[in-house]
Amino acid sequence: QVQLVESGGGLVQAGGSLRLSCAASRSIFNINAMGWYRQAPGKQRELVATITSGGSTNYADSVKGRFTVSRDNAKNTVYLQMNSLKPEDTAVYYCNVEVATRGYYWGQGTQVTVSS
């Protein structure tokens, strides 16, 4: 089975930080990549950051220099460290996992709200 559990969302003031976690089932060992997407009210879902099993990363231009994606392969977990948060970062953040030969899977989503 492929199961993703997200955590770490919440309410913060502008300029604050949050760290999101997404843990995939420990039994899954052929993950090609993990990443984060977000969707704000009235907007389409957009890519935030991704990381491959080898550690290669990419980021949306809007978060470069503020967000950092990392992984712990032993725990099948991907993290998103979000610093210098802005109100425009407010959205539901979704974890996504690409499993070799099987496809893509989504987490349940976690709400991030930034106030000012």
C-alpha positions as CSV (number, residue, x, y, z in Angstrom):
1,Q,0.0,0.0,0.0
2,V,1.0,3.6,-0.5
3,Q,-0.1,5.8,2.4
4,L,1.0,9.4,3.1
5,V,0.6,11.2,6.4
6,E,1.2,15.0,6.6
7,S,1.8,17.1,9.7
8,G,3.2,20.5,10.7
9,G,0.7,23.0,9.4
10,G,-0.7,25.8,11.5
11,L,-1.2,29.6,11.9
12,V,1.8,31.9,12.1
13,Q,2.6,35.6,11.8
14,A,4.3,37.0,8.7
15,G,8.0,36.4,9.0
16,G,7.6,33.2,11.0
17,S,8.5,29.7,10.2
18,L,6.9,26.2,9.9
19,R,8.2,22.8,9.2
20,L,6.0,20.3,7.3
21,S,6.5,16.6,7.3
22,C,5.2,13.9,5.0
23,A,5.8,10.2,5.9
24,A,5.2,7.5,3.4
25,S,4.5,3.9,4.3
26,R,7.8,2.3,5.5
27,S,7.1,-0.7,3.3
28,I,7.4,1.4,0.1
29,F,11.1,1.3,-1.0
30,N,10.9,2.3,-4.7
31,I,10.0,6.0,-4.4
32,N,11.5,8.0,-7.2
33,A,10.6,11.5,-5.9
34,M,8.6,13.3,-3.2
35,G,7.4,16.8,-3.3
36,W,5.0,19.5,-2.1
37,Y,2.2,21.3,-3.9
38,R,-0.2,23.9,-2.6
39,Q,-3.6,25.3,-3.4
40,A,-5.1,28.6,-2.2
41,P,-8.8,29.4,-2.4
42,G,-9.7,30.4,-6.0
43,K,-6.4,29.2,-7.4
44,Q,-5.1,26.1,-9.1
45,R,-2.8,23.7,-7.4
46,E,0.9,24.6,-7.9
47,L,4.2,23.0,-7.4
48,V,6.2,24.2,-4.4
49,A,9.3,22.0,-4.2
50,T,10.4,18.4,-5.1
51,I,13.3,16.2,-4.2
52,T,14.4,12.9,-5.9
53,S,15.6,9.8,-4.1
54,G,19.1,11.0,-5.0
55,G,18.7,14.4,-3.5
56,S,18.1,16.6,-6.5
57,T,15.8,19.5,-5.8
58,N,13.7,22.1,-7.6
59,Y,11.6,25.0,-6.3
60,A,9.0,27.3,-7.5
61,D,10.4,30.8,-8.1
62,S,8.1,32.3,-5.5
63,V,9.7,30.2,-2.7
64,K,13.4,30.1,-3.7
65,G,15.6,31.4,-0.9
66,R,12.9,30.9,1.7
67,F,11.8,27.2,1.6
68,T,14.0,24.2,1.8
69,V,13.0,20.6,0.9
70,S,14.8,17.7,2.4
71,R,14.4,14.0,3.0
72,D,15.2,11.1,5.3
73,N,15.2,8.0,3.2
74,A,15.4,5.7,6.2
75,K,12.1,7.1,7.4
76,N,10.5,7.5,4.0
77,T,9.9,11.1,5.0
78,V,10.1,14.4,3.2
79,Y,10.2,17.8,4.9
80,L,9.5,21.3,3.9
81,Q,11.2,24.0,6.0
82,M,9.4,27.3,5.4
83,N,11.0,30.5,6.6
84,S,10.2,34.2,6.2
85,L,6.5,33.2,5.5
86,K,4.3,35.7,3.8
87,P,0.5,36.0,3.7
88,E,0.6,34.9,0.0
89,D,1.9,31.5,1.2
90,T,-1.4,30.8,2.8
91,A,-2.8,27.6,1.3
92,V,-3.4,23.9,1.8
93,Y,-0.1,22.1,1.3
94,Y,-0.2,18.6,-0.3
95,C,2.5,16.0,-0.3
96,N,3.0,14.0,-3.5
97,V,5.0,10.8,-4.0
98,E,6.1,9.2,-7.3
99,V,6.4,5.4,-6.9
100,A,8.3,3.6,-9.7
101,T,6.1,1.6,-12.1
102,R,3.0,2.5,-10.0
103,G,2.2,6.2,-10.3
104,Y,1.5,9.3,-8.1
105,Y,-0.1,9.5,-4.7
106,W,-1.3,12.4,-2.6
107,G,-1.4,13.2,1.1
108,Q,-4.5,14.5,2.8
109,G,-3.3,18.1,2.9
110,T,-2.3,20.4,5.8
111,Q,-3.5,24.0,6.2
112,V,-0.9,26.8,6.4
113,T,-2.2,30.2,7.3
114,V,0.1,33.3,7.5
115,S,-1.3,36.5,9.0
116,S,0.0,40.0,9.2
